Amino acid sequence: MTLPAPRPGKDPGRELAEPGFWQAPPAHRLEVFARLRALESPVFVPEGTAAGHWALVRHAQVQEASRLPKVFASAPGVTTPEPPRWVRALFGDSMVNLDGPDHAQLRKIVQRAFTPRLLAAAEEDIHTVAARIVDDVLADRPDEFVSAVASRLPLEVICNMMGIPERHRAEIADRVNHASENIGVERGLAARLRMPGRGLRALARMQRMVAGIGRERRKNPTDDLISALVCANVDGQALGARQLGAFFSLLMVAGVETTRNAITHGLTLLTDNPDQRDLLLSDFETYADGAVDEMIRHSTPIIQFRRTVAAEHTLDGHLFRPGDKVVLYYASANRDEAVFPDPDAFDITRSPNPHLGFGGGGPHFCLGAHLARVEMKALFRELLTRPVGLRAVGLPDLAGSNFDNRVRSLKFAFERP
C-alpha cells in the first residue's frame, strides 16, 4: 500500500506531539508512523514550550542509536518528560537512565546475581505459577483478563524470585499500579497536579519496603535475588538501599507491566487471528517461540525511549548535535517494511523476526528478555492446551499512553462450557 506524503506546509512530526494522537485508533497511529518512515531524514517533533525531539522511526535508525551509547546517551532520563533532578536525588538513578561505567558496574552486579541456579529455580517456578493461575481461572470463571491472569503471572514470579514475603505482595501490586497508571497519559491540569504526588508516594513506599527487606537479608541472607544483590561482592560492591529500591521499581514496571501487556495483547491477537491460533495449537512446541516473539513485535509493549545526544553524529542525512533530544520509536521500528514483510500481519512463522521489543541492542538490552519469553510461553501453553479454551471479547481498553502499550482491561470468555 502506498501512503500519501504529509500535506505541504504541515510539519510531519507535529502529530506525534498532539495528545489526541495517542488516544487515536492504533491503525491511525501505524499509518502516521509509516508515512514518517518513508521520509528521507528524521523529523522534528515539537513539545509545547520545550525544545522538542527528533523522531527515529526506522528499524535501522533505532538500532544504530541503541548501539552508540556514547553518542545517544540515556542520561538524564529515557522517559518523557525526563525525571527532575530532585526525583533522581531522592529515589536514585534507575539503571535505564545511566551510561558508561556507572551503568556497566550496576549491570554487572545485577547480572552476577542472576546465577544459573537462581534462573533454573525461576523457570521452574514460572511453570508452577502459570498452572496455578489457569487452575484458578477454570475454577472461578472470571471475565476480566488483566487482573485475573496477565498481571498475576509476572508479579508472582518476580516476587518469588526476589524473596518478597507474602504479606507485602498485595500492597506492592497496588503501588505498582499507582506508580505507573498515568505514565505517558495526557491528563487535565488538576490531574497533572494531583497524580505525580500519588505516583511518587507509591514509589517511595514500595522502595522503603524493599529497602527494609534488603537490610534484613544483609543480616540473614536467604536463597533469593534480594540476598544476592545486597550481599554481592563485585569489585567490592553490592547494591545499597537506594540502588536496590531503584532496581526493584524498574523490575516491577519493566518486568510486570510490559509482560502483562504483551500477554494481554497476545490473547487478543490469537482471538483475532484464528488461523494462527489453530497453527499454534497444531504443534505448540514447534510454534510457541515464534508466536511469543511475534506477539512482542506486534504489540511492542514499550512504545518509545528517549536519548540525549552527547556527540555530533550524522544519521540518515541529519546531523545531530550535543544536547539534541531524540526518541527511539520501537512501535514504528517493529513495523518497518524494510525489515518485516507485510508488517501489520500477525504471523507466528515470521522468520527471521529481529524485533526491537526488548530494545535495539547495545548495553541497555533488556536483562529480563529470557524470563519474559519463558513466562509468556508457559502461560499460553496452559491457556490454550487445557480442555476449556479462552478467547478475548471485544477490544482491549488501552490507556492511550505515549510510553507503553498499556491495557487497562480486557474481557474474555470460555469457548466451551
C-alpha positions as CSV (number, residue, x, y, z in Angstrom):
1,M,0.0,0.0,0.0
2,T,1.3,3.4,-0.9
3,L,0.7,6.0,1.7
4,P,0.2,9.7,0.9
5,A,3.1,12.1,1.8
6,P,2.5,14.6,4.5
7,R,0.4,17.6,3.3
8,P,2.5,20.6,2.0
9,G,3.1,23.2,4.7
10,K,2.3,20.8,7.5
11,D,5.1,19.8,9.9
12,P,5.1,16.0,9.5
13,G,6.3,15.4,13.1
14,R,3.8,17.6,14.8
15,E,1.0,15.0,15.1
16,L,3.2,12.9,17.4
17,A,3.2,15.8,19.8
18,E,-0.6,16.0,19.9
19,P,-2.3,14.2,22.9
20,G,-5.1,13.1,20.6
21,F,-2.7,11.1,18.5
22,W,-2.1,8.6,21.4
23,Q,-5.8,8.2,22.0
24,A,-6.5,7.6,18.3
25,P,-7.2,4.1,17.0
26,P,-3.9,2.0,16.7
27,A,-4.4,1.7,12.9
28,H,-4.2,5.5,12.6
29,R,-1.0,5.7,14.6
30,L,0.6,3.0,12.5
31,E,-0.4,4.8,9.3
32,V,1.3,8.0,10.5
33,F,4.5,6.1,11.5
34,A,4.5,4.5,8.1
35,R,4.4,7.9,6.4
36,L,7.3,9.1,8.7
37,R,9.4,6.1,7.8
38,A,9.0,7.0,4.1
39,L,10.7,10.4,4.6
40,E,14.4,10.7,3.8
41,S,15.5,12.1,7.2
42,P,14.3,12.1,10.8
43,V,11.5,14.6,11.6
44,F,11.3,17.1,14.4
45,V,8.6,16.8,17.0
46,P,7.8,19.9,19.0
47,E,7.0,19.5,22.7
48,G,5.0,22.6,23.7
49,T,7.3,25.1,25.3
50,A,10.1,22.6,25.4
51,A,12.7,22.3,22.6
52,G,11.2,19.1,21.3
53,H,12.9,15.9,19.9
54,W,13.9,14.2,16.7
55,A,11.9,11.0,16.0
56,L,13.8,7.9,15.0
57,V,11.2,5.7,13.4
58,R,13.0,3.2,11.2
59,H,14.4,-0.1,12.4
60,A,17.9,0.8,11.3
61,Q,17.8,4.2,13.0
62,V,16.7,2.8,16.3
63,Q,19.2,0.0,16.2
64,E,22.1,2.3,15.3
65,A,21.2,4.8,18.1
66,S,20.8,2.0,20.6
67,R,24.3,0.7,19.8
68,L,26.1,4.0,20.1
69,P,25.6,4.9,23.8
70,K,28.5,7.4,23.7
71,V,26.6,9.4,21.1
72,F,22.9,8.7,22.2
73,A,23.1,8.8,26.0
74,S,20.4,7.6,28.3
75,A,21.2,10.2,31.0
76,P,19.5,12.3,32.3
77,G,16.5,10.1,31.5
78,V,14.8,7.9,29.0
79,T,11.2,8.8,29.7
80,T,9.2,11.8,28.5
81,P,9.4,14.1,30.4
82,E,12.8,13.4,31.8
83,P,12.8,12.8,35.6
84,P,13.5,16.0,37.6
85,R,16.9,16.2,39.4
86,W,15.2,16.1,42.8
87,V,13.4,12.9,41.9
88,R,16.6,11.3,40.9
89,A,18.3,12.5,44.0
90,L,15.5,11.2,46.2
91,F,14.9,7.8,44.6
92,G,18.3,7.1,43.0
93,D,19.0,6.6,39.3
94,S,17.4,3.7,37.6
95,M,19.8,1.5,35.5
96,V,18.0,2.6,32.3
97,N,19.0,6.2,33.0
98,L,22.7,5.6,33.4
99,D,25.6,5.4,31.0
100,G,29.2,4.4,30.8
101,P,31.0,3.0,33.9
102,D,28.1,3.7,36.3
103,H,25.7,1.7,34.1
104,A,28.3,-1.1,33.5
105,Q,29.1,-1.5,37.2
106,L,25.4,-1.7,38.2
107,R,24.5,-4.0,35.4
108,K,27.5,-6.3,36.3
109,I,26.2,-6.6,39.9
110,V,22.7,-7.5,38.8
111,Q,23.9,-9.9,36.1
112,R,26.1,-11.7,38.6
113,A,23.2,-12.1,41.0
114,F,21.2,-13.9,38.3
115,T,23.1,-17.2,38.8
116,P,22.3,-20.3,36.8
117,R,20.8,-21.8,40.0
118,L,18.5,-18.8,40.5
119,L,17.4,-18.8,36.9
120,A,16.7,-22.5,36.9
121,A,14.6,-22.1,40.0
122,A,12.8,-19.1,38.5
123,E,11.9,-21.1,35.3
124,E,10.5,-24.0,37.4
125,D,8.5,-21.5,39.4
126,I,7.1,-19.9,36.2
127,H,5.5,-23.2,35.1
128,T,4.1,-23.8,38.6
129,V,2.6,-20.4,38.9
130,A,1.2,-20.5,35.3
131,A,-0.6,-23.8,36.0
132,R,-2.0,-22.5,39.3
133,I,-3.3,-19.3,37.7
134,V,-5.2,-21.3,35.0
135,D,-6.5,-23.7,37.6
136,D,-7.9,-20.7,39.4
137,V,-9.4,-19.3,36.2
138,L,-11.1,-22.5,35.4
139,A,-12.5,-22.8,38.9
140,D,-13.6,-19.2,39.4
141,R,-14.6,-18.2,35.8
142,P,-13.7,-14.5,36.0
143,D,-14.4,-12.3,32.9
144,E,-11.5,-9.7,33.1
145,F,-8.2,-11.0,31.8
146,V,-5.7,-8.4,33.0
147,S,-6.4,-8.7,36.7
148,A,-7.3,-12.4,36.7
149,V,-4.4,-13.7,34.5
150,A,-2.0,-11.4,32.8
151,S,-0.8,-9.3,35.7
152,R,-0.7,-12.2,38.2
153,L,2.0,-14.3,36.5
154,P,4.8,-11.7,36.2
155,L,4.0,-10.2,39.6
156,E,4.1,-13.6,41.4
157,V,7.2,-14.8,39.6
158,I,9.2,-11.6,40.3
159,C,8.1,-11.5,44.0
160,N,9.0,-15.2,44.4
161,M,12.4,-14.6,42.7
162,M,13.1,-11.5,44.8
163,G,12.0,-13.2,48.0
164,I,9.2,-10.7,48.8
165,P,7.1,-12.0,51.8
166,E,3.5,-12.8,51.0
167,R,2.3,-10.2,53.4
168,H,3.7,-7.4,51.2
169,R,2.5,-8.6,47.8
170,A,-1.0,-7.1,47.7
171,E,0.4,-3.7,48.7
172,I,3.2,-4.0,46.1
173,A,0.7,-4.7,43.3
174,D,-1.3,-1.7,44.4
175,R,1.8,0.5,44.5
176,V,2.9,-0.6,41.0
177,N,-0.5,0.3,39.6
178,H,-0.5,3.7,41.2
179,A,3.1,4.4,40.2
180,S,2.6,3.6,36.5
181,E,-1.1,4.2,35.8
182,N,-0.6,7.6,34.2
183,I,2.9,7.4,32.6
184,G,2.6,8.9,29.2
185,V,-1.1,9.6,29.5
186,E,-2.4,13.1,28.8
187,R,-4.5,14.5,31.8
188,G,-6.2,17.7,32.7
189,L,-4.4,20.3,34.9
190,A,-6.0,19.1,38.1
191,A,-5.0,15.5,37.5
192,R,-1.4,16.6,36.4
193,L,-1.0,18.4,39.7
194,R,-2.5,15.5,41.8
195,M,-1.3,12.3,40.1
196,P,2.5,12.9,40.2
197,G,2.3,13.1,44.0
198,R,0.2,10.0,44.2
199,G,2.6,8.1,41.9
200,L,5.7,9.3,43.8
201,R,4.2,8.4,47.1
202,A,3.5,4.9,45.8
203,L,7.1,4.6,44.5
204,A,8.5,5.8,47.8
205,R,6.5,3.4,49.9
206,M,7.5,0.5,47.6
207,Q,11.2,1.4,47.8
208,R,11.1,1.8,51.6
209,M,9.5,-1.7,51.8
210,V,12.2,-3.3,49.7
211,A,14.9,-1.4,51.5
212,G,13.7,-2.9,54.8
213,I,13.8,-6.4,53.3
214,G,17.3,-5.7,52.0
215,R,18.5,-4.7,55.5
216,E,17.1,-8.0,56.9
217,R,18.7,-10.0,54.1
218,R,22.2,-8.5,54.7
219,K,21.9,-9.8,58.3
220,N,20.2,-13.1,57.4
221,P,20.7,-13.9,53.7
222,T,18.5,-16.5,52.0
223,D,18.4,-18.1,48.6
224,D,16.7,-15.2,46.7
225,L,17.6,-12.3,44.4
226,I,17.5,-9.6,47.1
227,S,20.1,-11.5,49.1
228,A,22.2,-12.0,46.1
229,L,22.1,-8.3,45.3
230,V,22.8,-6.9,48.7
231,C,25.4,-9.4,49.6
232,A,27.2,-9.4,46.2
233,N,30.9,-8.7,46.0
234,V,31.5,-7.4,42.5
235,D,34.7,-5.4,42.6
236,G,34.0,-4.8,46.3
237,Q,30.5,-3.5,45.7
238,A,26.9,-4.6,46.3
239,L,23.6,-2.7,45.9
240,G,22.9,-0.1,48.5
241,A,19.4,0.7,49.8
242,R,18.7,3.4,47.1
243,Q,20.1,1.2,44.3
244,L,18.1,-1.7,45.5
245,G,14.9,0.4,45.6
246,A,15.6,1.8,42.1
247,F,16.3,-1.6,40.7
248,F,13.1,-3.1,42.3
249,S,11.0,-0.3,40.9
250,L,12.5,-0.9,37.5
251,L,11.9,-4.6,37.8
252,M,8.3,-4.1,38.8
253,V,7.5,-1.7,35.9
254,A,9.7,-3.3,33.3
255,G,9.1,-6.9,34.4
256,V,5.5,-6.8,35.4
257,E,3.8,-4.1,33.3
258,T,5.5,-5.0,30.0
259,T,4.9,-8.7,30.3
260,R,1.3,-8.4,31.4
261,N,0.6,-6.1,28.4
262,A,2.3,-8.5,26.0
263,I,0.3,-11.4,27.4
264,T,-3.0,-9.4,27.1
265,H,-2.3,-8.3,23.5
266,G,-1.3,-11.9,22.8
267,L,-4.7,-13.2,23.7
268,T,-6.4,-10.6,21.5
269,L,-4.1,-11.4,18.6
270,L,-4.8,-15.1,18.8
271,T,-8.5,-14.4,19.0
272,D,-8.5,-12.1,16.0
273,N,-6.3,-14.5,14.0
274,P,-7.9,-17.9,14.4
275,D,-5.7,-19.4,11.7
276,Q,-2.6,-18.5,13.7
277,R,-4.2,-19.9,16.9
278,D,-5.0,-23.1,15.1
279,L,-1.5,-23.4,13.8
280,L,0.0,-22.8,17.2
281,L,-2.3,-25.5,18.7
282,S,-1.4,-27.9,16.0
283,D,2.1,-28.2,17.4
284,F,2.6,-25.9,20.4
285,E,6.3,-26.7,21.0
286,T,7.2,-26.1,17.4
287,Y,5.5,-22.7,17.0
288,A,5.4,-21.3,20.6
289,D,8.7,-19.4,20.5
290,G,7.8,-17.8,17.2
291,A,4.4,-16.9,18.5
292,V,5.8,-15.2,21.6
293,D,8.2,-13.1,19.6
294,E,5.5,-12.2,17.1
295,M,3.2,-11.1,20.0
296,I,6.0,-8.9,21.3
297,R,6.8,-7.4,17.9
298,H,3.2,-6.8,17.0
299,S,2.2,-5.2,20.4
300,T,5.6,-3.6,21.2
301,P,4.9,-3.2,25.0
302,I,7.4,-0.2,25.3
303,I,6.5,2.3,22.6
304,Q,9.5,4.6,22.9
305,F,12.6,5.6,24.9
306,R,14.4,8.9,24.9
307,R,18.0,9.7,24.3
308,T,20.2,12.8,24.6
309,V,22.9,13.4,22.0
310,A,26.3,13.6,23.6
311,A,28.5,13.9,20.4
312,E,28.0,15.0,16.8
313,H,26.7,12.2,14.6
314,T,25.1,12.0,11.2
315,L,22.2,9.6,10.8
316,D,20.2,9.3,7.6
317,G,21.4,12.6,6.4
318,H,20.7,14.6,9.6
319,L,23.5,16.0,11.7
320,F,22.7,15.5,15.4
321,R,24.5,17.9,17.8
322,P,25.2,17.6,21.5
323,G,22.1,18.5,23.6
324,D,19.7,17.4,20.9
325,K,16.9,15.1,22.1
326,V,15.9,12.0,20.2
327,V,13.2,9.4,20.7
328,L,13.6,5.8,19.7
329,Y,10.1,4.8,18.5
330,Y,10.2,1.0,18.9
331,A,6.5,0.8,17.9
332,S,7.4,2.2,14.5
333,A,10.6,0.2,14.1
334,N,8.8,-3.0,14.7
335,R,6.5,-2.3,11.7
336,D,9.3,-1.3,9.3
337,E,8.5,-2.6,5.8
338,A,12.2,-2.8,5.0
339,V,12.7,-5.4,7.7
340,F,9.3,-7.1,8.2
341,P,7.4,-8.1,5.0
342,D,3.6,-7.4,5.5
343,P,4.4,-5.8,8.9
344,D,0.8,-5.4,10.1
345,A,0.1,-9.1,9.7
346,F,0.3,-11.4,12.8
347,D,2.4,-14.3,11.6
348,I,3.8,-16.7,14.1
349,T,6.1,-18.3,11.5
350,R,7.8,-15.0,10.7
351,S,11.5,-15.7,10.3
352,P,13.7,-14.0,10.9
353,N,12.0,-11.8,13.4
354,P,14.6,-9.2,14.6
355,H,12.0,-7.2,16.5
356,L,13.1,-4.5,18.9
357,G,10.6,-5.3,21.7
358,F,13.5,-5.7,24.2
359,G,15.5,-2.8,22.9
360,G,17.7,-2.1,19.9
361,G,20.7,-3.9,21.3
362,G,23.7,-2.3,22.9
363,P,24.3,-2.1,26.7
364,H,20.7,-1.4,27.5
365,F,19.2,-4.5,26.0
366,C,16.6,-5.9,28.4
367,L,18.0,-8.1,31.1
368,G,14.7,-9.9,31.6
369,A,14.1,-10.8,27.9
370,H,14.7,-14.6,28.5
371,L,12.4,-14.8,31.6
372,A,9.6,-12.8,29.8
373,R,9.7,-15.2,26.9
374,V,9.5,-18.2,29.3
375,E,6.6,-16.6,31.2
376,M,4.6,-16.0,28.1
377,K,5.2,-19.4,26.6
378,A,4.3,-21.2,29.9
379,L,1.1,-19.2,30.3
380,F,-0.1,-19.7,26.8
381,R,0.7,-23.4,27.0
382,E,-1.7,-23.6,30.0
383,L,-4.3,-21.3,28.5
384,L,-4.5,-23.0,25.1
385,T,-4.0,-26.7,25.8
386,R,-6.5,-27.1,28.6
387,P,-9.8,-28.7,27.7
388,V,-11.6,-25.3,28.0
389,G,-10.2,-22.7,25.7
390,L,-10.3,-18.9,26.2
391,R,-10.9,-16.0,23.8
392,A,-10.9,-12.3,24.1
393,V,-14.2,-10.5,24.0
394,G,-14.3,-7.1,22.4
395,L,-11.4,-4.6,22.1
396,P,-8.8,-4.1,24.9
397,D,-9.2,-0.9,26.9
398,L,-6.0,0.9,26.1
399,A,-4.6,3.6,28.3
400,G,-3.6,5.9,25.4
401,S,-0.1,6.3,26.7
402,N,2.8,7.6,24.5
403,F,5.2,5.5,26.6
404,D,3.8,2.0,26.7
405,N,1.1,-0.1,25.0
406,R,-0.8,-0.5,28.3
407,V,-4.0,-2.4,28.6
408,R,-6.3,-1.4,31.4
409,S,-8.7,-4.3,31.0
410,L,-9.8,-6.9,28.5
411,K,-12.9,-9.0,28.7
412,F,-12.6,-12.7,28.0
413,A,-14.8,-15.8,27.8
414,F,-14.6,-19.5,27.7
415,E,-15.1,-21.2,24.3
416,R,-16.7,-24.3,25.8
417,P,-18.9,-24.6,29.0
